[in-house]
Amino acid sequence: MLIKIEQEQSIRKTVADPKIQKAVYSATARLKEKRSEVVSPEALPEYQELREQAHRIKRHAMENLDYYLEQFEKNLTAHGGKLIYARDGNEVADFILNLAKERGVNMLVKSKSMTTEEIHLNERLEHHKLETVETDLGEYIIQLAGDRPYHIVAPAVHMTRQDVGEVLTRTLHVERSDVPEEQAKIARVTLREKFLAAGIGISGANFLVADSGAVTIVENEGNARLCTTAPKIHIAVAGMEKIIPRAQDLAVFLKLLGRSGTGQLLTVYTSFLSGPRRAGEVDGPEEFYVVLMDNGRTKLLADAEKRESLFCIRCGACLNACPVYRKIGGHNYPGAYSGPIGAIITPQYAGVAKDPWLPFASSLCGACAEVCPVKIDIPKILLSLRREVAEDNAGEAGSPMERTAFRMFAWVMRRPKLYALGARIAGKFAGLPGLTSFGPAAKWGSTREVPRPAAKSFRDQWRDRRKGAR
Ligand code: SF4
């Protein structure tokens, strides 16, 4: 059994929860629809060419990562920034904790960053009594609720405005309001104090531009700008795959990112940060650090087949398109990344043995690959991971009955005449209840719709057609 019983129960619970189903289904449908409008051939005729270009740039950057990392470091240092290499989450947290201690900082503000979610940075810092405040509205609500993000772009997608109203009242002791604008106002007032008091601002990075040593951040709320400019110290935590060669490559990625994620032509704010405040500048931090994290990425880089998982620009389009994500929701995926991208990167970062069921959490319908702006062949990578799981679990994958059924199926498929005879016999029973309605197969069939055999098989129809043509 690949999936743990608790995991299966949790999935069943989500599927049976009408409130979550409605919230997730309608939010992802909206995002999906908006994306389709702005990437249609009428709206963006060069869309497919942009995807090709983005794929080529990412491939080139990953194949020459050592060169571009060196270039990035040289340019960042020239502007007064510092690059810190971190092998894993422990090293990222240690660096921040030591710096906070040295500078006497006891509170920091954070903008949205999936990389820091990946390493549970908040928990690590809070464990050492360093107050850590999320400032993206969705992330802030999630933090107050003691929850974790449900979606890589829309972290509180599973919550209704009533849920948000309840969380704000319970945790901030403010008057209850279920009006989103008023809720945003409550968060804004509380967070403003935090921005002003924080000694360190932490951000992620959407892109690290090698030829200028700049960190590029896209966002819609302006909170990332405040996090990176109001406190005296700014630390950007980024996975090493965020590197792109040239500033002009942003012309490709920025056109794709906003459109694919939220259906926007461009996000509201795009910031280019390349070092601490210079003489004569009115704002900006006094110290500027980029923490470049590996955490399993170099292992992935070494695999020529699955390396393209690192091309991801975290737009979330594959989640919105995925029928499995939209049904089982974000919390049933282990790790920070959910949906199709989570199903391929989590097992590669953590090893397939940890959650062997994950690459199987897909119908392989291909919707994810179709919408991916950097053309990652997600189904191909899923199949490759499934092969690894099967090799690791030789003799354990599937129940004995399932294994016997597939062995018989393979035996029949290698004998075309027998297959044709079987299809013809099955056709005679087309009107009767399916085999999966009875006995031990009933449990398997209870969650699957098994198509009835056709009364007349394709082969017979084809033969008759050819006869008629003669
Ligand atoms: S895999 Fe592609 S579609 Fe999914 S989040 Fe990454 S870039 Fe977006």
Residues whose N, C-alpha, C, O or C-beta is under 5 A from the ligand:
A	BS01	SF4	C312 I313 R314 C315 G316 A317 C318 I341 C368 V371 C372 P373 V374 I376
